């Protein structure tokens, strides 16, 4: 990530952190969790990569980094989702920031088990193995997906 873009993003995270109501039992602020998450996502790496101090430039690295298990647990918390919603709202006027915040989803499209469709594949469906396709899509706040793909 370019230093200028990271500086702008970090400044907005810091501003949000000032007003964000935090659970006092947390060892790491939600802002630190968000920074680690965004650093790993932007660099296309897993969260355990962002938990390693050697993968950060010294000037932009948080003072203390949470361990991978803390990151995984906190990424599922309501506080994290609330912070990310507020961050997306705050960044929406900045046009180049919209390219960072995207949502990816996959939906199973099953066909009958006795179908003779040669393109349908067997795989993990809604809680079971099923025959069919998977619809993968990436949204960036619009009604239509930015990218989509249909795969067996």
N, C-alpha and C positions, 0 to 999 in steps of 0.2 A: 504494500500500500504506500502510495506517495506520502511523504512526510506532511505536506500541506493538508491533504485530505484527512489523514489521521489526526492532525492537530485540530481541525475543525470538528471532527466527530468527537474527539476527546473533550473538547470545550463544551459541546452540547451535553455530553454525558455528565460532566462536572456540574453544569447548571441544573440539570434535572436532579442530581444527587442532593443538592442543597435543600430542595423542597420535598424530597421523597420520604414518606413515612416508612421507617425500617423496623423490622423485628429486632428488639434489643438483644435477643439470644444469638444472633448470627455473629460468627467470628469475622466474616468478610462481608463488606457492603455489597449490595446488589449491583452497584456501579462497577465494582471490580469483576464480578461474575460476568456482567455484560461486556466489559472490555476484553476479558479472556475469550469469551464466546465469539465476539466479532473478529478478534485477531485470528482465531483458528479458522473461522469461516472464510475470511478474506484470503487467507493463505492456503485454503483448500486442504486443511489438515484436521485431524481429530482433536477433541478437547484435551486429551492427554498431552499433546504436543504444545498447546498453549500453557499448560501447567508447568512446563520446564523453562526455567529462567534463561537458559542458553539460547532459546529461540526468539528472544525479544531483544530489540535494541535497548541499550541501557537507559537512554533518556526517556523512552516511552513506557518502559516496564513499570507496573505497579510495584510499590515497595515490597509487598508480600504477595505471593501467588498461592491460591488455594490448590489443594491436591486434586487429582482427577476425580476421585469419588465425591468430593464436595461439589465440584463443578457439575457432575452428572446429576446429583441430587437437586442442586439449586436451579438447574436449567429446567426442571419440571415444576418448579414452585410457582404459585400465583403471583408472588412479588416480582419474579423475573418477567413473566408475561405482561404484567402491568407496566413495568419499567420499559419494556420493549414497545408496547403500544404508545406510551407517552413519547418515547424517542422517535418513533415513526411519525407521529403527529408533528413533533417539533421540527423534524427534518424535511417534511413534505414540501415546504416552499423552496428548498434547495434542489434544483433539478438533477444535479449529478449524484445526489445522495439516493435518489429513487432507484438507481441501478444497483445499489447494495442490498436494499431490503426487498427480498422476494420470498415467496412461500412455495414450497414444493409439496406435491401430494400425488398419491397413486391410488387408483380405484380399480377394484377387480370387476371385470365384465364376464361373468361366467356364461358358458353355453352348456347345453344338455350333455350329460356324460356319454350318451350314445351318439353324439354328433359325429358326422364324418368330415368335419371341417379340417383340412390338412394343415391350416396355419395356426389353429388353436393349440395351446400348449398346456401341459399339466403343471400346476404350481400351487403355491399357497394362496388360498382364497380367503373368504370371510370366516376365519376360524377353522377351516378345513382345507383339504386338498381338493382342487376343482379343475375343470377343463375350461379354457377360455383365454381371455386377453387381459392385459393390464393397461390402463390409461394413465400415463404419467404427464403431469402438467406443472408449469411454473407460472405463478401469478405475481404481479407487481402492483397490486391495488386497482386494477382495471377489471371490467366484467369478463373480458376474454383473456385467456392465458397468453403469456409472452411466448412461451414455447410449449409444445406438446408432442407426445409420441404414443403410438399404440403398439404394444409389443405382445407376443405370445406369452 
